[in-house]
């Protein structure tokens, strides 16, 4: 997903919680097949909504603290943050239209 910034436990607060616009966090892992399928879809969405929403990725295997802090138990998981708070949680592979509608209601 070329339009998303890879972040980690150390940069999560600055990149997500302190962002001045909504942030979509893609929690993923390299071994996760559905995560690999979702990547290109999120890239398309990031291209369409990139001026209004920030997109970041968190590898759950490498960033256990953040994954634990937000109770990530299924992959892929998308969390939408607004004003430093998680306001939407999407788990599993879903259609692009469903993802967009769940993001845009927080813009």
PyMOL commands that place a pseudoatom at each C-alpha (Angstrom):
pseudoatom trace, name=CA, resn=UNK, resi=1, chain=A, elem=C, hetatm=0, pos=[0.000, 0.000, 0.000]
pseudoatom trace, name=CA, resn=UNK, resi=2, chain=A, elem=C, hetatm=0, pos=[2.101, 2.834, -1.266]
pseudoatom trace, name=CA, resn=UNK, resi=3, chain=A, elem=C, hetatm=0, pos=[-0.111, 5.683, -0.001]
pseudoatom trace, name=CA, resn=UNK, resi=4, chain=A, elem=C, hetatm=0, pos=[0.101, 4.596, 3.630]
pseudoatom trace, name=CA, resn=UNK, resi=5, chain=A, elem=C, hetatm=0, pos=[2.928, 5.356, 6.006]
pseudoatom trace, name=CA, resn=UNK, resi=6, chain=A, elem=C, hetatm=0, pos=[4.410, 2.457, 7.959]
pseudoatom trace, name=CA, resn=UNK, resi=7, chain=A, elem=C, hetatm=0, pos=[4.423, 3.384, 11.634]
pseudoatom trace, name=CA, resn=UNK, resi=8, chain=A, elem=C, hetatm=0, pos=[5.434, 1.592, 14.821]
pseudoatom trace, name=CA, resn=UNK, resi=9, chain=A, elem=C, hetatm=0, pos=[4.856, 1.616, 18.574]
pseudoatom trace, name=CA, resn=UNK, resi=10, chain=A, elem=C, hetatm=0, pos=[7.207, 4.595, 18.967]
pseudoatom trace, name=CA, resn=UNK, resi=11, chain=A, elem=C, hetatm=0, pos=[5.548, 6.770, 16.310]
pseudoatom trace, name=CA, resn=UNK, resi=12, chain=A, elem=C, hetatm=0, pos=[1.901, 5.768, 16.867]
pseudoatom trace, name=CA, resn=UNK, resi=13, chain=A, elem=C, hetatm=0, pos=[1.036, 8.650, 19.182]
pseudoatom trace, name=CA, resn=UNK, resi=14, chain=A, elem=C, hetatm=0, pos=[2.532, 11.341, 16.944]
pseudoatom trace, name=CA, resn=UNK, resi=15, chain=A, elem=C, hetatm=0, pos=[1.180, 9.909, 13.680]
pseudoatom trace, name=CA, resn=UNK, resi=16, chain=A, elem=C, hetatm=0, pos=[-2.286, 8.823, 14.849]
pseudoatom trace, name=CA, resn=UNK, resi=17, chain=A, elem=C, hetatm=0, pos=[-3.378, 10.222, 18.199]
pseudoatom trace, name=CA, resn=UNK, resi=18, chain=A, elem=C, hetatm=0, pos=[-2.029, 13.716, 17.525]
pseudoatom trace, name=CA, resn=UNK, resi=19, chain=A, elem=C, hetatm=0, pos=[-3.166, 13.919, 13.890]
pseudoatom trace, name=CA, resn=UNK, resi=20, chain=A, elem=C, hetatm=0, pos=[-5.231, 16.931, 12.871]
pseudoatom trace, name=CA, resn=UNK, resi=21, chain=A, elem=C, hetatm=0, pos=[-7.365, 14.822, 10.516]
pseudoatom trace, name=CA, resn=UNK, resi=22, chain=A, elem=C, hetatm=0, pos=[-8.976, 11.382, 10.751]
pseudoatom trace, name=CA, resn=UNK, resi=23, chain=A, elem=C, hetatm=0, pos=[-6.552, 8.455, 10.503]
pseudoatom trace, name=CA, resn=UNK, resi=24, chain=A, elem=C, hetatm=0, pos=[-7.213, 4.953, 9.176]
pseudoatom trace, name=CA, resn=UNK, resi=25, chain=A, elem=C, hetatm=0, pos=[-4.867, 2.456, 10.806]
pseudoatom trace, name=CA, resn=UNK, resi=26, chain=A, elem=C, hetatm=0, pos=[-4.387, -0.824, 8.940]
pseudoatom trace, name=CA, resn=UNK, resi=27, chain=A, elem=C, hetatm=0, pos=[-3.303, -3.506, 11.431]
pseudoatom trace, name=CA, resn=UNK, resi=28, chain=A, elem=C, hetatm=0, pos=[-1.750, -6.298, 9.362]
pseudoatom trace, name=CA, resn=UNK, resi=29, chain=A, elem=C, hetatm=0, pos=[0.888, -9.044, 9.267]
pseudoatom trace, name=CA, resn=UNK, resi=30, chain=A, elem=C, hetatm=0, pos=[3.040, -10.443, 6.463]
pseudoatom trace, name=CA, resn=UNK, resi=31, chain=A, elem=C, hetatm=0, pos=[1.615, -13.974, 6.908]
pseudoatom trace, name=CA, resn=UNK, resi=32, chain=A, elem=C, hetatm=0, pos=[-2.008, -12.759, 6.633]
pseudoatom trace, name=CA, resn=UNK, resi=33, chain=A, elem=C, hetatm=0, pos=[-3.521, -13.619, 3.228]
pseudoatom trace, name=CA, resn=UNK, resi=34, chain=A, elem=C, hetatm=0, pos=[-6.587, -11.372, 3.603]
pseudoatom trace, name=CA, resn=UNK, resi=35, chain=A, elem=C, hetatm=0, pos=[-4.252, -8.509, 4.613]
pseudoatom trace, name=CA, resn=UNK, resi=36, chain=A, elem=C, hetatm=0, pos=[-2.402, -8.885, 1.300]
pseudoatom trace, name=CA, resn=UNK, resi=37, chain=A, elem=C, hetatm=0, pos=[-5.723, -8.815, -0.584]
pseudoatom trace, name=CA, resn=UNK, resi=38, chain=A, elem=C, hetatm=0, pos=[-6.895, -5.735, 1.316]
pseudoatom trace, name=CA, resn=UNK, resi=39, chain=A, elem=C, hetatm=0, pos=[-3.684, -3.769, 0.651]
pseudoatom trace, name=CA, resn=UNK, resi=40, chain=A, elem=C, hetatm=0, pos=[-4.448, -2.769, -2.967]
pseudoatom trace, name=CA, resn=UNK, resi=41, chain=A, elem=C, hetatm=0, pos=[-8.043, -1.875, -2.029]
pseudoatom trace, name=CA, resn=UNK, resi=42, chain=A, elem=C, hetatm=0, pos=[-6.816, 0.405, 0.753]
pseudoatom trace, name=CA, resn=UNK, resi=43, chain=A, elem=C, hetatm=0, pos=[-4.336, 1.932, -1.670]
pseudoatom trace, name=CA, resn=UNK, resi=44, chain=A, elem=C, hetatm=0, pos=[-7.227, 2.860, -3.986]
pseudoatom trace, name=CA, resn=UNK, resi=45, chain=A, elem=C, hetatm=0, pos=[-9.201, 4.305, -1.066]
pseudoatom trace, name=CA, resn=UNK, resi=46, chain=A, elem=C, hetatm=0, pos=[-6.163, 6.260, 0.122]
pseudoatom trace, name=CA, resn=UNK, resi=47, chain=A, elem=C, hetatm=0, pos=[-5.810, 7.729, -3.372]
pseudoatom trace, name=CA, resn=UNK, resi=48, chain=A, elem=C, hetatm=0, pos=[-9.477, 8.773, -3.364]
pseudoatom trace, name=CA, resn=UNK, resi=49, chain=A, elem=C, hetatm=0, pos=[-9.639, 10.117, 0.206]
pseudoatom trace, name=CA, resn=UNK, resi=50, chain=A, elem=C, hetatm=0, pos=[-6.004, 11.002, 0.846]
pseudoatom trace, name=CA, resn=UNK, resi=51, chain=A, elem=C, hetatm=0, pos=[-6.560, 14.730, 1.156]
pseudoatom trace, name=CA, resn=UNK, resi=52, chain=A, elem=C, hetatm=0, pos=[-9.188, 14.252, 3.881]
pseudoatom trace, name=CA, resn=UNK, resi=53, chain=A, elem=C, hetatm=0, pos=[-7.899, 11.173, 5.711]
pseudoatom trace, name=CA, resn=UNK, resi=54, chain=A, elem=C, hetatm=0, pos=[-4.438, 9.929, 6.680]
pseudoatom trace, name=CA, resn=UNK, resi=55, chain=A, elem=C, hetatm=0, pos=[-3.644, 6.235, 6.101]
pseudoatom trace, name=CA, resn=UNK, resi=56, chain=A, elem=C, hetatm=0, pos=[-1.050, 4.339, 8.130]
pseudoatom trace, name=CA, resn=UNK, resi=57, chain=A, elem=C, hetatm=0, pos=[-0.034, 0.711, 8.561]
pseudoatom trace, name=CA, resn=UNK, resi=58, chain=A, elem=C, hetatm=0, pos=[0.986, -1.139, 11.721]
pseudoatom trace, name=CA, resn=UNK, resi=59, chain=A, elem=C, hetatm=0, pos=[2.627, -4.559, 11.431]
pseudoatom trace, name=CA, resn=UNK, resi=60, chain=A, elem=C, hetatm=0, pos=[1.186, -6.384, 14.454]
pseudoatom trace, name=CA, resn=UNK, resi=61, chain=A, elem=C, hetatm=0, pos=[4.061, -8.877, 14.664]
pseudoatom trace, name=CA, resn=UNK, resi=62, chain=A, elem=C, hetatm=0, pos=[6.588, -6.047, 15.024]
pseudoatom trace, name=CA, resn=UNK, resi=63, chain=A, elem=C, hetatm=0, pos=[4.444, -3.723, 17.168]
pseudoatom trace, name=CA, resn=UNK, resi=64, chain=A, elem=C, hetatm=0, pos=[2.885, -5.863, 19.865]
pseudoatom trace, name=CA, resn=UNK, resi=65, chain=A, elem=C, hetatm=0, pos=[2.306, -2.995, 22.284]
pseudoatom trace, name=CA, resn=UNK, resi=66, chain=A, elem=C, hetatm=0, pos=[0.045, -1.036, 19.929]
pseudoatom trace, name=CA, resn=UNK, resi=67, chain=A, elem=C, hetatm=0, pos=[-1.777, -4.186, 18.817]
pseudoatom trace, name=CA, resn=UNK, resi=68, chain=A, elem=C, hetatm=0, pos=[-2.372, -5.094, 22.463]
pseudoatom trace, name=CA, resn=UNK, resi=69, chain=A, elem=C, hetatm=0, pos=[-3.384, -1.546, 23.444]
pseudoatom trace, name=CA, resn=UNK, resi=70, chain=A, elem=C, hetatm=0, pos=[-6.176, -1.635, 20.852]
pseudoatom trace, name=CA, resn=UNK, resi=71, chain=A, elem=C, hetatm=0, pos=[-7.160, -5.294, 21.420]
pseudoatom trace, name=CA, resn=UNK, resi=72, chain=A, elem=C, hetatm=0, pos=[-6.364, -6.391, 17.881]
pseudoatom trace, name=CA, resn=UNK, resi=73, chain=A, elem=C, hetatm=0, pos=[-7.368, -10.036, 17.763]
pseudoatom trace, name=CA, resn=UNK, resi=74, chain=A, elem=C, hetatm=0, pos=[-8.308, -10.541, 14.114]
pseudoatom trace, name=CA, resn=UNK, resi=75, chain=A, elem=C, hetatm=0, pos=[-6.534, -9.505, 10.932]
pseudoatom trace, name=CA, resn=UNK, resi=76, chain=A, elem=C, hetatm=0, pos=[-6.889, -7.475, 8.929]
pseudoatom trace, name=CA, resn=UNK, resi=77, chain=A, elem=C, hetatm=0, pos=[-8.275, -4.855, 11.312]
pseudoatom trace, name=CA, resn=UNK, resi=78, chain=A, elem=C, hetatm=0, pos=[-8.895, -1.249, 10.383]
pseudoatom trace, name=CA, resn=UNK, resi=79, chain=A, elem=C, hetatm=0, pos=[-9.357, 1.324, 13.113]
pseudoatom trace, name=CA, resn=UNK, resi=80, chain=A, elem=C, hetatm=0, pos=[-10.510, 4.829, 12.296]
pseudoatom trace, name=CA, resn=UNK, resi=81, chain=A, elem=C, hetatm=0, pos=[-9.226, 7.470, 14.710]
pseudoatom trace, name=CA, resn=UNK, resi=82, chain=A, elem=C, hetatm=0, pos=[-10.658, 10.949, 15.061]
pseudoatom trace, name=CA, resn=UNK, resi=83, chain=A, elem=C, hetatm=0, pos=[-9.428, 13.507, 17.578]
pseudoatom trace, name=CA, resn=UNK, resi=84, chain=A, elem=C, hetatm=0, pos=[-7.145, 10.890, 19.134]
pseudoatom trace, name=CA, resn=UNK, resi=85, chain=A, elem=C, hetatm=0, pos=[-9.870, 8.296, 19.752]
pseudoatom trace, name=CA, resn=UNK, resi=86, chain=A, elem=C, hetatm=0, pos=[-10.777, 5.092, 17.944]
pseudoatom trace, name=CA, resn=UNK, resi=87, chain=A, elem=C, hetatm=0, pos=[-14.257, 5.747, 16.516]
pseudoatom trace, name=CA, resn=UNK, resi=88, chain=A, elem=C, hetatm=0, pos=[-14.654, 2.798, 14.136]
pseudoatom trace, name=CA, resn=UNK, resi=89, chain=A, elem=C, hetatm=0, pos=[-13.385, -0.797, 14.007]
pseudoatom trace, name=CA, resn=UNK, resi=90, chain=A, elem=C, hetatm=0, pos=[-13.576, -2.934, 10.871]
pseudoatom trace, name=CA, resn=UNK, resi=91, chain=A, elem=C, hetatm=0, pos=[-12.340, -6.518, 11.077]
pseudoatom trace, name=CA, resn=UNK, resi=92, chain=A, elem=C, hetatm=0, pos=[-11.798, -8.868, 8.170]
pseudoatom trace, name=CA, resn=UNK, resi=93, chain=A, elem=C, hetatm=0, pos=[-11.891, -8.531, 4.422]
pseudoatom trace, name=CA, resn=UNK, resi=94, chain=A, elem=C, hetatm=0, pos=[-14.815, -6.432, 3.196]
pseudoatom trace, name=CA, resn=UNK, resi=95, chain=A, elem=C, hetatm=0, pos=[-15.890, -4.660, 0.013]
pseudoatom trace, name=CA, resn=UNK, resi=96, chain=A, elem=C, hetatm=0, pos=[-14.322, -1.328, -0.887]
pseudoatom trace, name=CA, resn=UNK, resi=97, chain=A, elem=C, hetatm=0, pos=[-17.728, 0.403, -0.710]
pseudoatom trace, name=CA, resn=UNK, resi=98, chain=A, elem=C, hetatm=0, pos=[-18.277, -0.764, 2.880]
pseudoatom trace, name=CA, resn=UNK, resi=99, chain=A, elem=C, hetatm=0, pos=[-14.837, 0.466, 3.921]
pseudoatom trace, name=CA, resn=UNK, resi=100, chain=A, elem=C, hetatm=0, pos=[-15.379, 3.864, 2.289]
pseudoatom trace, name=CA, resn=UNK, resi=101, chain=A, elem=C, hetatm=0, pos=[-18.796, 4.353, 3.888]
pseudoatom trace, name=CA, resn=UNK, resi=102, chain=A, elem=C, hetatm=0, pos=[-17.398, 3.503, 7.330]
pseudoatom trace, name=CA, resn=UNK, resi=103, chain=A, elem=C, hetatm=0, pos=[-14.524, 5.950, 6.878]
pseudoatom trace, name=CA, resn=UNK, resi=104, chain=A, elem=C, hetatm=0, pos=[-16.367, 8.866, 5.297]
pseudoatom trace, name=CA, resn=UNK, resi=105, chain=A, elem=C, hetatm=0, pos=[-18.911, 9.153, 8.101]
pseudoatom trace, name=CA, resn=UNK, resi=106, chain=A, elem=C, hetatm=0, pos=[-16.033, 10.352, 10.302]
pseudoatom trace, name=CA, resn=UNK, resi=107, chain=A, elem=C, hetatm=0, pos=[-14.715, 13.028, 7.935]
for i in range(1, 107): cmd.bond("trace and resi %d" % i, "trace and resi %d" % (i + 1))
show_as sticks, trace
zoom trace
